[in-house]
């Protein structure tokens, strides 16, 4: 079964289940469905880090842009924690315990019209702490072209208009599935346009978590 035909659970605007539909149909008709987002952070003596995924250049939506560490839709009948860990494994090659995901909140997201979609999601947003490096990860060949980490405080300042660019460090996947490790300078235009409200809503609680220990 292709991704377009994959069945996902459908909800009304109050998050009550009403049935199932194909992935493509849900996005074409603006049917409410569930998604999973996970932001991965790492505490470091040189400054706390946050991971950013470089979306694959062949992705239909927002190719070549920086995005959430890992995220995706949930197959019908799959709960966010379980589906989320499967998505992280698929995209980044990391096996984690669902109980290690720290739930931040569930938010509604309506976007995609600029790419011809009508996307309406109830998005469960999680935080995961790791001590591993971005080097050596096995990235999904179709969806992920790179994984980078950045100083969290610098990313926070970027989205609060206190700096114009930040430097990321990480791994970029080559066409032959080898990896090039590099630094790259990015600006706000390099990120998926989820909307400033979304990024503020995510980064503020992450900042509190990092400052709490």
Rosetta blueprint (number, residue, H / E / L):
1 X L
2 X L
3 X H
4 X H
5 X H
6 X L
7 X E
8 X E
9 X E
10 X E
11 X E
12 X L
13 X L
14 X L
15 X L
16 X L
17 X E
18 X E
19 X E
20 X E
21 X E
22 X E
23 X H
24 X H
25 X H
26 X H
27 X H
28 X H
29 X H
30 X L
31 X L
32 X E
33 X E
34 X E
35 X E
36 X E
37 X E
38 X E
39 X E
40 X E
41 X E
42 X E
43 X L
44 X L
45 X L
46 X L
47 X L
48 X L
49 X E
50 X E
51 X E
52 X E
53 X E
54 X E
55 X E
56 X L
57 X L
58 X L
59 X L
60 X L
61 X L
62 X L
63 X L
64 X L
65 X L
66 X E
67 X E
68 X L
69 X L
70 X E
71 X E
72 X E
73 X E
74 X L
75 X L
76 X L
77 X L
78 X L
79 X L
80 X H
81 X H
82 X H
83 X H
84 X H
85 X H
86 X H
87 X H
88 X H
89 X H
90 X H
91 X H
92 X H
93 X L
94 X L
95 X L
96 X L
97 X L
98 X H
99 X H
100 X H
101 X L
102 X E
103 X E
104 X E
105 X E
106 X E
107 X E
108 X E
109 X E
110 X E
111 X E
112 X L
113 X H
114 X H
115 X H
116 X L
117 X L
118 X L
119 X E
120 X E
121 X E
122 X E
123 X E
124 X E
125 X E
126 X E
127 X E
128 X E
129 X E
130 X L
131 X L
132 X L
133 X L
134 X L
135 X L
136 X L
137 X L
138 X L
139 X L
140 X L
141 X L
142 X L
143 X L
144 X E
145 X E
146 X E
147 X E
148 X E
149 X E
150 X E
151 X E
152 X H
153 X H
154 X H
155 X H
156 X H
157 X H
158 X H
159 X H
160 X L
161 X L
162 X L
163 X L
164 X L
165 X L
166 X E
167 X E
168 X E
169 X E
170 X E
171 X E
172 X E
173 X E
174 X L
175 X L
176 X L
177 X L
178 X L
179 X E
180 X E
181 X E
182 X E
183 X E
184 X E
185 X E
186 X E
187 X L
188 X H
189 X H
190 X H
191 X E
192 X L
193 X L
194 X L
195 X L
196 X H
197 X H
198 X H
199 X H
200 X H
201 X H
202 X H
203 X H
204 X H
205 X H
206 X H
207 X H
208 X H
209 X H
210 X H
211 X H
212 X L
213 X L
